[in-house]
Amino acid sequence: MLRGNAVVAQSGGPTTVINASACGVIQEALRKDAIENVYGANNGILGILNEDLFDLGQEDAETIEGLRCTPSSAIGSCRHKLKSLEESSAEYQRILDVFQAHQIRYFFYIGGNDSMDTADKLNQLAQSQNLELRVMGVPKTIDNDLPITDHCPGFGSVAKYLAAPVMECARHPEALHTHDTVTILEAMGRDTGWIAASTGLARRVEQDAPHLIYVPEIPFSEEQFIQDVRSAHERFGGVFVVVSEGIRDAEGNYVSAGKGKFAQDSFGHIQLGGVAGYLQSLVEKEVDVKCRFNKPGTAQRNAMHFASLTDNEEAYRCGVEAVKQAIAGTSGMMVTLVRESDSPYQCSTGLARLADIANEVKKLPREFMNEQGNGITDAFRRYVTPLIQGEVPLRMDGDGLPIFSRFQRQAVPKQTTES
């Protein structure tokens, strides 16, 4: 049995259930005799590079349990891109040096595509140096774009949350279609339309919103968009549109992309946002009707008050399974979710090589969108409906608002000369 300490880190954009995964890792690791201490890395991989660790074993058990109903990334996240082993060799070696100094034998990284790439490269380097280190990836992304796994923790909750305000906000143009005729909601989704498409669950009957949905996988035509809006306006009066922030034209160019100093993030991704405002102007100019737009922004990432219980429980299970697999000798793998049936919904866990997950993107299948490319199909409805079931019970204070966990962060003394 491999004995030593463990580090758990979070990476990328927060979600409502990334802390549930962390809770699963922490609680299961604290139960294992092979793991002597469990540390958290402040702000993801940067916490390891800076040897900025804290002792999760010193945290109150209630605080750790409270992670299951706490949004965002309680351990601390970052968007720090490590490139290839050749280009970032010093940083990768620094991480291994910190691990060696603190007798880290288990590393659990909760994140998305880029995070799995970092974990894979660390695993490769450790193996090449014959270091005893087990690296496990725990999936996290609201975008639902990790390959191999049937779905990703975080997606079910954003799907559940975003469909509800579509139902609520759509009643505005329905009631005031003589004045506020069209509303456009901008959903997250840089390269994929999973989130925007999920709002289609709100449409139970023909009159219901969203009347139109546009996703990055299907080339966006302004001319067709205007025609769609006019047609929907004639049929329904008030029109509600959902659009992914990352929609592109036939040449692959973003309809709206960031400009200036913060046009790209640290991963080199173009910063998106503003497509709803652009389309608002287009509608008012070409259709000659009043148009509003809504942009939930980070609210859709962190809406713990309407998180999916199914999503939350699966996120926790992925964290627990990562620890069990590592103790059993597994390394260089990510825990996956394997759907066994839709009705009744049954899902188990599996494993995929980190190398097969890293930097890959799972697109929304064309068969999940209708022939016109502006609405969902029954196949997509069957896929996503099981993922939004149930609500997470919150810890409530006497003032009527929820209580969220926050760590005390007892620092682990530095052991290296470089920091």
ABEGO torsion letter per residue (X at the ends): XBBEBBBBBBBEBBBAAAAAAAAAAAAAAAABAABABBBBBBGEAAAAAAGBBBBAAABBAAAAAAAAABBEBAAEBBBBBBBBAAAAAAAAAAAAAAAAAAGBABBBBBBBAAAAAAAAAAAAAAAAAGBBBBBBBBBBBAAGABBGBABBBGAAAAAAAAAAAAAAAAAAAAAAAAABABBBBBBBGAABAAAAAAAAAABABAABOBABBBBAABBBBAAAAAAAAAAAAAAAGBBBBBBBAABBBAAGBBABBBBEAAABBAAGBBBBEGAAAAAAAAAAAAAGBBBBBBBAEAAAAABAAABBAAAAAAAAAAAAAAAAAAAAGBBGBBBBBBBABAOBBBBBBBBBBAAAABGBBBBBBAAABBAAGABBBAAAAAAAAAAABEBBBBBBBAAGBBBBBBBAGBBBBBABABX
